[in-house]
Amino acid sequence: MTTPVPFFVLRQESAKRRILVYYLTHPGKEHYLRELAVLLQMDPANLCRDLKTLESAGILRSQLRGQQKYFVLDRSYPLYE
């Protein structure tokens, strides 16, 4: 089951918005947590929380490779279309 991300979250200058803007402008990119934290200049702990929220909403999906969890935009999400 997916949890919707409230629209007002996307309108504010927030971490979730920064993550979405990055992935919508780089749709094929896959990054693990620390790599994305460096790219977006964000605290990894806060970024982890927001990535989990976006993943549970169905906007992002993840794949475990070794000990790293990679996040990528889920192209089947209606927002992407």
N, C-alpha and C positions, 0 to 999 in steps of 0.2 A: 504494500500500500504506500502511495506517495503522499507526502505532506505538502500542501501548497505553501509557497512563499508569498506572504502578503505583498501586494503591489506597492504599498507605501515604503517598504524596505528598499525597493529598487529606485525610488525617487529621491531618497536621501543620499547624501554622500556617505556611504557606508562601505565596510569591507566587502560585503556581499556584492555590492554594485561594482566595486573594483575587480573582483574575481570574474563576474559576468562579462564586464566590458573586455577584459583580457581574453577570455575564452571565446566570446563572440567575434572578436577581431582576429583570433588565431584558432579557428575551429578544429584543426587537425592536430594541434599540439597536445602532448601528454607530459605531465610533470608530476614528480613526487613532491611531498610536502615541503621539505627544506629548499628544494630548487625553486618552487613557486614562491616561497616566503622571501627568498633573495630577489627574485624578479619583481615582485610587487612591493618590496620593502615593508613587509608585515611581520608581526610577531608570530612564530610558528604555532603557538598554543591557540591564539585567537583564530588564526587561519584554519587550523584543524577543525575547530568548532563550526566555522562557517562553511567549510567544505562538506562536512557531515550533513549540515542543514540542506545545502543545495543538492547533495546526493540523495537525501531522503525525499526531496521534492521532485526528483527525477530529472533535474536539469543537468547534473553531472553524473557520470558513472565512474567506477573505479575498477582497477584490476591489480591484483597482487602479483608482483614479479620478485621472487626471492623474498627479501625482507622489506621491500619498498612497495608502497601502495601508490599507483599512478592514477591521476585524475584526468579526465577528458570530457569534453562537451558531449552530451547525449543527443545526437542528431535526430532522434525520434521524438524529442520533446517539442510540443507545438510552438513554443516561443522561437525556436530555431527556424521554423518554416516561415 
